Amino acid sequence: MGQKLPETKSCPFCEGETRIEKGVQMFAVQCLNAKCGANTIFVGKEFDPWQLAVAWRKRTSEIHEGNSFVKQKGADIKPPLKLKACPFCGNINLNYRIVFGKSQIECGSCGADVGFYSAINGTDACERWNRRVENDDT
């Protein structure tokens, strides 16, 4: 019998249902709404589903805007849109990168690393990141 995984809050980007998924090497929180598709790990917490759940449940109501650049293959990559702060900790130190052709946004503070794998392009991924829902459930 497999390990019982902790419950999760709804997605901060679309309010969709989420669950913790066990991958080959780590755990991630997956949004089950196909129109959002956020897949989130927290760097340093990806191997413990309970630590992952605690990090996922944190929310901030602060809305700051910031931009960040990432060096990748010698070039600066700028997000196609200005990014709102991390919904988990409020930090504006965000890294935008493209991995295997898909946009990912990582928080430099709490370690949230969000990939919108169903996004059709970088602008779509940034629009999904910037979406926020009121989420008062605990």
Secondary structure, DSSP 8 states (H G I E B T S, - for coil): -----------TTT---EEEEE-SS-EEEEE--TTT-EEEEETTTTT-HHHHHHHHH-------EE---EEETTEEE--SS-EE--TTT----EEEEEETTEEEEEETTT-EEEEETT-SSHHHHHHHHH--------
